[in-house]
């Protein structure tokens, strides 16, 4: 993986783990990562490092409380596979978006802007479900290949 500007705030171990995360939604690779279940706690920290968002925003994406998010991020508490899957999918989504937009600021701006393809809602409103994440990723792929929204 070439060094991209968005990984400058990440620790070396996080960068190495991020390399295992696919750049687009890949259910086969996600399933492999889930079954290996190594570092599930670290995925939560990686999401925070990659996005530089606060715990409240990340908790909103995951549809859990801030307290629960912090618990999963900071302890060895057993995490439901569905929640780890959600985090891995978000990591893939952000990795894809950052590769297309080049900066988190530009990608975040696109996520927060009303969009025709999302019923005139911002794409970020769809990040609380796996299907929504896949839909956003599909739109990123369309942008990558010349679609304009």
C-alpha positions as protocol buffer text, in pm:
chain_id: "A"
residue {
  index: 1
  type: UNK
  ca { x: 0 y: 0 z: 0 }
}
residue {
  index: 2
  type: UNK
  ca { x: 145 y: 334 z: -94 }
}
residue {
  index: 3
  type: UNK
  ca { x: 166 y: 589 z: 183 }
}
residue {
  index: 4
  type: UNK
  ca { x: -142 y: 801 z: 156 }
}
residue {
  index: 5
  type: UNK
  ca { x: -185 y: 1130 z: 343 }
}
residue {
  index: 6
  type: UNK
  ca { x: -480 y: 1005 z: 546 }
}
residue {
  index: 7
  type: UNK
  ca { x: -270 y: 749 z: 733 }
}
residue {
  index: 8
  type: UNK
  ca { x: -22 y: 998 z: 878 }
}
residue {
  index: 9
  type: UNK
  ca { x: -199 y: 994 z: 1217 }
}
residue {
  index: 10
  type: UNK
  ca { x: -201 y: 616 z: 1240 }
}
residue {
  index: 11
  type: UNK
  ca { x: 42 y: 396 z: 1431 }
}
residue {
  index: 12
  type: UNK
  ca { x: 260 y: 152 z: 1237 }
}
residue {
  index: 13
  type: UNK
  ca { x: 65 y: -148 z: 1369 }
}
residue {
  index: 14
  type: UNK
  ca { x: -262 y: 15 z: 1260 }
}
residue {
  index: 15
  type: UNK
  ca { x: -123 y: 84 z: 912 }
}
residue {
  index: 16
  type: UNK
  ca { x: -21 y: -281 z: 881 }
}
residue {
  index: 17
  type: UNK
  ca { x: -370 y: -395 z: 988 }
}
residue {
  index: 18
  type: UNK
  ca { x: -529 y: -144 z: 751 }
}
residue {
  index: 19
  type: UNK
  ca { x: -344 y: -309 z: 464 }
}
residue {
  index: 20
  type: UNK
  ca { x: -549 y: -625 z: 533 }
}
residue {
  index: 21
  type: UNK
  ca { x: -875 y: -431 z: 497 }
}
residue {
  index: 22
  type: UNK
  ca { x: -1005 y: -427 z: 138 }
}
residue {
  index: 23
  type: UNK
  ca { x: -1028 y: -91 z: -39 }
}
residue {
  index: 24
  type: UNK
  ca { x: -1382 y: -165 z: -151 }
}
residue {
  index: 25
  type: UNK
  ca { x: -1652 y: -369 z: 17 }
}
residue {
  index: 26
  type: UNK
  ca { x: -1548 y: -732 z: -21 }
}
residue {
  index: 27
  type: UNK
  ca { x: -1767 y: -974 z: 170 }
}
residue {
  index: 28
  type: UNK
  ca { x: -1528 y: -1268 z: 123 }
}
residue {
  index: 29
  type: UNK
  ca { x: -1233 y: -1077 z: 270 }
}
residue {
  index: 30
  type: UNK
  ca { x: -1452 y: -934 z: 547 }
}
residue {
  index: 31
  type: UNK
  ca { x: -1568 y: -1283 z: 640 }
}
residue {
  index: 32
  type: UNK
  ca { x: -1205 y: -1403 z: 651 }
}
residue {
  index: 33
  type: UNK
  ca { x: -1114 y: -1115 z: 881 }
}
residue {
  index: 34
  type: UNK
  ca { x: -1412 y: -1192 z: 1104 }
}
residue {
  index: 35
  type: UNK
  ca { x: -1326 y: -1559 z: 1131 }
}
residue {
  index: 36
  type: UNK
  ca { x: -962 y: -1487 z: 1212 }
}
residue {
  index: 37
  type: UNK
  ca { x: -1098 y: -1248 z: 1480 }
}
residue {
  index: 38
  type: UNK
  ca { x: -751 y: -1122 z: 1557 }
}
residue {
  index: 39
  type: UNK
  ca { x: -746 y: -763 z: 1666 }
}
residue {
  index: 40
  type: UNK
  ca { x: -1120 y: -698 z: 1675 }
}
residue {
  index: 41
  type: UNK
  ca { x: -1060 y: -448 z: 1956 }
}
residue {
  index: 42
  type: UNK
  ca { x: -794 y: -279 z: 1745 }
}
residue {
  index: 43
  type: UNK
  ca { x: -1038 y: -228 z: 1457 }
}
residue {
  index: 44
  type: UNK
  ca { x: -1234 y: 11 z: 1678 }
}
residue {
  index: 45
  type: UNK
  ca { x: -922 y: 215 z: 1747 }
}
residue {
  index: 46
  type: UNK
  ca { x: -825 y: 207 z: 1380 }
}
residue {
  index: 47
  type: UNK
  ca { x: -1160 y: 354 z: 1282 }
}
residue {
  index: 48
  type: UNK
  ca { x: -1102 y: 642 z: 1521 }
}
residue {
  index: 49
  type: UNK
  ca { x: -744 y: 696 z: 1397 }
}
residue {
  index: 50
  type: UNK
  ca { x: -842 y: 677 z: 1030 }
}
residue {
  index: 51
  type: UNK
  ca { x: -1136 y: 915 z: 1055 }
}
residue {
  index: 52
  type: UNK
  ca { x: -1019 y: 1132 z: 1346 }
}
residue {
  index: 53
  type: UNK
  ca { x: -1385 y: 1158 z: 1446 }
}
residue {
  index: 54
  type: UNK
  ca { x: -1503 y: 1177 z: 1806 }
}
residue {
  index: 55
  type: UNK
  ca { x: -1651 y: 880 z: 1990 }
}
residue {
  index: 56
  type: UNK
  ca { x: -2003 y: 1023 z: 1962 }
}
residue {
  index: 57
  type: UNK
  ca { x: -1994 y: 1030 z: 1581 }
}
residue {
  index: 58
  type: UNK
  ca { x: -1844 y: 680 z: 1553 }
}
residue {
  index: 59
  type: UNK
  ca { x: -2101 y: 547 z: 1801 }
}
residue {
  index: 60
  type: UNK
  ca { x: -2374 y: 697 z: 1585 }
}
residue {
  index: 61
  type: UNK
  ca { x: -2239 y: 515 z: 1276 }
}
residue {
  index: 62
  type: UNK
  ca { x: -2233 y: 188 z: 1471 }
}
residue {
  index: 63
  type: UNK
  ca { x: -2576 y: 247 z: 1626 }
}
residue {
  index: 64
  type: UNK
  ca { x: -2443 y: 192 z: 1979 }
}
residue {
  index: 65
  type: UNK
  ca { x: -2395 y: 417 z: 2280 }
}
residue {
  index: 66
  type: UNK
  ca { x: -2074 y: 610 z: 2334 }
}
residue {
  index: 67
  type: UNK
  ca { x: -2017 y: 410 z: 2653 }
}
residue {
  index: 68
  type: UNK
  ca { x: -2047 y: 81 z: 2463 }
}
residue {
  index: 69
  type: UNK
  ca { x: -1811 y: 204 z: 2190 }
}
residue {
  index: 70
  type: UNK
  ca { x: -1552 y: 307 z: 2447 }
}
residue {
  index: 71
  type: UNK
  ca { x: -1590 y: -25 z: 2622 }
}
residue {
  index: 72
  type: UNK
  ca { x: -1522 y: -219 z: 2301 }
}
residue {
  index: 73
  type: UNK
  ca { x: -1233 y: 10 z: 2209 }
}
residue {
  index: 74
  type: UNK
  ca { x: -1055 y: 7 z: 2546 }
}
residue {
  index: 75
  type: UNK
  ca { x: -1114 y: -337 z: 2698 }
}
residue {
  index: 76
  type: UNK
  ca { x: -1087 y: -700 z: 2604 }
}
residue {
  index: 77
  type: UNK
  ca { x: -1464 y: -731 z: 2622 }
}
residue {
  index: 78
  type: UNK
  ca { x: -1604 y: -987 z: 2378 }
}
residue {
  index: 79
  type: UNK
  ca { x: -1753 y: -807 z: 2081 }
}
residue {
  index: 80
  type: UNK
  ca { x: -2044 y: -933 z: 1874 }
}
residue {
  index: 81
  type: UNK
  ca { x: -1929 y: -1041 z: 1528 }
}
residue {
  index: 82
  type: UNK
  ca { x: -2197 y: -828 z: 1366 }
}
residue {
  index: 83
  type: UNK
  ca { x: -2049 y: -518 z: 1527 }
}
residue {
  index: 84
  type: UNK
  ca { x: -1692 y: -611 z: 1425 }
}
residue {
  index: 85
  type: UNK
  ca { x: -1826 y: -667 z: 1072 }
}
residue {
  index: 86
  type: UNK
  ca { x: -1979 y: -318 z: 1078 }
}
residue {
  index: 87
  type: UNK
  ca { x: -1645 y: -167 z: 1182 }
}
residue {
  index: 88
  type: UNK
  ca { x: -1453 y: -356 z: 911 }
}
residue {
  index: 89
  type: UNK
  ca { x: -1706 y: -245 z: 650 }
}
residue {
  index: 90
  type: UNK
  ca { x: -1671 y: 116 z: 766 }
}
residue {
  index: 91
  type: UNK
  ca { x: -1293 y: 86 z: 745 }
}
residue {
  index: 92
  type: UNK
  ca { x: -1327 y: -43 z: 387 }
}
residue {
  index: 93
  type: UNK
  ca { x: -1567 y: 237 z: 302 }
}
residue {
  index: 94
  type: UNK
  ca { x: -1337 y: 505 z: 439 }
}
residue {
  index: 95
  type: UNK
  ca { x: -1036 y: 352 z: 274 }
}
residue {
  index: 96
  type: UNK
  ca { x: -1219 y: 356 z: -60 }
}
residue {
  index: 97
  type: UNK
  ca { x: -1350 y: 709 z: -11 }
}
residue {
  index: 98
  type: UNK
  ca { x: -1011 y: 843 z: 89 }
}
residue {
  index: 99
  type: UNK
  ca { x: -850 y: 686 z: -215 }
}
residue {
  index: 100
  type: UNK
  ca { x: -1106 y: 854 z: -441 }
}
residue {
  index: 101
  type: UNK
  ca { x: -1123 y: 1195 z: -274 }
}
residue {
  index: 102
  type: UNK
  ca { x: -762 y: 1214 z: -153 }
}
residue {
  index: 103
  type: UNK
  ca { x: -844 y: 1377 z: 179 }
}
residue {
  index: 104
  type: UNK
  ca { x: -1074 y: 1309 z: 467 }
}
residue {
  index: 105
  type: UNK
  ca { x: -1208 y: 1664 z: 451 }
}
residue {
  index: 106
  type: UNK
  ca { x: -1324 y: 1621 z: 90 }
}
residue {
  index: 107
  type: UNK
  ca { x: -1467 y: 1275 z: 153 }
}
residue {
  index: 108
  type: UNK
  ca { x: -1648 y: 1392 z: 470 }
}
residue {
  index: 109
  type: UNK
  ca { x: -1791 y: 1686 z: 276 }
}
residue {
  index: 110
  type: UNK
  ca { x: -1931 y: 1444 z: 15 }
}
residue {
  index: 111
  type: UNK
  ca { x: -2071 y: 1220 z: 290 }
}
residue {
  index: 112
  type: UNK
  ca { x: -2251 y: 1515 z: 454 }
}
residue {
  index: 113
  type: UNK
  ca { x: -2395 y: 1670 z: 138 }
}
residue {
  index: 114
  type: UNK
  ca { x: -2746 y: 1586 z: 17 }
}
residue {
  index: 115
  type: UNK
  ca { x: -2728 y: 1347 z: -275 }
}
residue {
  index: 116
  type: UNK
  ca { x: -2981 y: 1259 z: -543 }
}
residue {
  index: 117
  type: UNK
  ca { x: -2894 y: 887 z: -524 }
}
residue {
  index: 118
  type: UNK
  ca { x: -2972 y: 881 z: -152 }
}
residue {
  index: 119
  type: UNK
  ca { x: -3323 y: 1030 z: -177 }
}
residue {
  index: 120
  type: UNK
  ca { x: -3175 y: 1377 z: -135 }
}
residue {
  index: 121
  type: UNK
  ca { x: -3025 y: 1280 z: 201 }
}
residue {
  index: 122
  type: UNK
  ca { x: -2655 y: 1281 z: 288 }
}
residue {
  index: 123
  type: UNK
  ca { x: -2483 y: 944 z: 237 }
}
residue {
  index: 124
  type: UNK
  ca { x: -2367 y: 956 z: 600 }
}
residue {
  index: 125
  type: UNK
  ca { x: -2726 y: 885 z: 709 }
}
residue {
  index: 126
  type: UNK
  ca { x: -2688 y: 535 z: 561 }
}
residue {
  index: 127
  type: UNK
  ca { x: -2371 y: 435 z: 748 }
}
residue {
  index: 128
  type: UNK
  ca { x: -2556 y: 272 z: 1038 }
}
residue {
  index: 129
  type: UNK
  ca { x: -2632 y: -45 z: 839 }
}
residue {
  index: 130
  type: UNK
  ca { x: -2430 y: -291 z: 632 }
}
residue {
  index: 131
  type: UNK
  ca { x: -2665 y: -245 z: 335 }
}
residue {
  index: 132
  type: UNK
  ca { x: -2624 y: 132 z: 359 }
}
residue {
  index: 133
  type: UNK
  ca { x: -2245 y: 101 z: 368 }
}
residue {
  index: 134
  type: UNK
  ca { x: -2256 y: -123 z: 59 }
}
residue {
  index: 135
  type: UNK
  ca { x: -2478 y: 128 z: -119 }
}
residue {
  index: 136
  type: UNK
  ca { x: -2240 y: 415 z: -39 }
}
residue {
  index: 137
  type: UNK
  ca { x: -1948 y: 204 z: -158 }
}
residue {
  index: 138
  type: UNK
  ca { x: -2132 y: 131 z: -485 }
}
residue {
  index: 139
  type: UNK
  ca { x: -2176 y: 506 z: -538 }
}
residue {
  index: 140
  type: UNK
  ca { x: -1803 y: 557 z: -473 }
}
residue {
  index: 141
  type: UNK
  ca { x: -1726 y: 296 z: -737 }
}
residue {
  index: 142
  type: UNK
  ca { x: -1957 y: 477 z: -979 }
}
residue {
  index: 143
  type: UNK
  ca { x: -1770 y: 803 z: -908 }
}
residue {
  index: 144
  type: UNK
  ca { x: -1443 y: 623 z: -965 }
}
residue {
  index: 145
  type: UNK
  ca { x: -1561 y: 524 z: -1311 }
}
residue {
  index: 146
  type: UNK
  ca { x: -1690 y: 866 z: -1414 }
}
residue {
  index: 147
  type: UNK
  ca { x: -2039 y: 899 z: -1268 }
}
residue {
  index: 148
  type: UNK
  ca { x: -2092 y: 1246 z: -1127 }
}
residue {
  index: 149
  type: UNK
  ca { x: -2259 y: 1243 z: -788 }
}
